[in-house]
Each structure stands twice: as structure tokens, then as C-alpha cells.
């Protein structure tokens, strides 16, 4: 009888161990999935910013009426974006993933399509600004991802010029409830699993703050026309001026 009980106890213990292991295993899978989503979101928003920085650094070059070819081909800008990504993260971009390949392709095609505009000799201001470039890249990336991922530029409502960039309900709640809160850590992204257009999604949003170069169009005096013909918002150096929103659909 004692042997039977001992055998029974061992069986129960093995069963409990199996159940516990399964629970840990499935919990581990969920953790890996969440971690994987965050890694993709971080990589793609960083690459997106890295590419936009190339346009920002070359704004005077783009608007130089005395020059024709500005040397800003798709190949050049994607290569520089990778360099900027490496500097920002300390590691090289893994360009073998679907997301990275699609983002690089979007950057490449946007620049190639812009060649006639930015290389037009005799014309100064071209209207090809970092924000315009980023919007075109974002739209192309989102379209090519076929409903799997989405990237979007947005901002506090008072600073949005293009209505297509207006924050949705979730983005607006994070911008106002967290990013604009004085106690929120500067530059820290926020993410959570939340619905988007009725679909389950991993949502990630990264705050961006006005730099000196941004204030040429978005600074003061408020209401004064900037180089694009738009009205300056009166933004201040270091103030929250926008955000990059990234979505991975489940």
C-alpha cells in the first residue's frame, strides 16, 4: 500500500511539474512575442528617424538653386540612414527582416521619385522638407506592409498641419495624458496592446521634441508665415512637437 501511495504521489508530482512547466512555457512565449514586437517597433522608428535626419542635414543642399544633381539618390539616402541607425543604436541594422526591407524600399522609392524636384536647377525652395519626406515614406511603408504594420507621424492637435497626421483617440490620450505630463520621462516611448480600427494590435508611440532646426518653421513669432507659406505655431526649443506612432496588427 505504501508503495502504491508513493507511486501515486510521484505520478501527481510529475503531472504538477508538467502543468507548471507548460504554464512557464506559454508565459515565456507571450513574453517573447511582446519583446519581439517592441524590438521591431524600436528598430523601425529609429530607422525612420535616421532617414529623416539625412533630409534635414541636406536641406540647404536641396534648396540650392545653383546646383542640379544633389547626390541624394535612393542608394545614398538608404546608406546614410543605415549609418545614422548604427550611430544611434550602436549596432548595425538587420536588413533581412520584412519590416526593415520594406522600410528601406520605401525610403529608396521616395527619394528616387523626388529626383526631378530636388535636382531642378534654378529653383530654390523645393518644398521637400523632412516632414514631407517622412510622410511619403510612412504612407509607402504602411501600404507595402499590407495591413500587418503601420507607421505614422502625429503631434499634439494644436501643432498638426496635415489633417492626415491628426492623432487618433489612443495617440491623443498618450500624448496628452503621458508625454505632456511634467512627470513623464523625457524621450521615453510608450507601448501597450490596444485596439486599432477594431483589430487587436501592439501599439508603440515615441515622443519627439522641437530642435533648433524645427523652429525655422514651427517656432515664433506665432502666426508669422514660414518659408512654406504656413503659419508658425510658436513652438519652443525642447517642447513636445510630435510623435512617431507604430502599430503591429495581431
Secondary structure, 3 states (H helix, E strand, C coil): CHHHHHHHHHHHHHHHHHHHHHHHHHHHHHHHHHHHHHHHHHHHHHHHHHHHHHHHHCHHHHCCCCCCCCCCCHHHHHHHHHHHHHHHHCCCCCCCCHHHHHHHHHHHHHHHHHHHHHCCCCCCCCCCCHHHHHHHHHHHHHHHCCCCEEEEEEECHHHCCCHHHECCHHHHHHHHHHHCCCCCCCCCCEEEEEEECCEEEEEEEEEEECCHHHHHHHCCCCCCECCCCCECCCCCCCCEEEEEEEEEEC
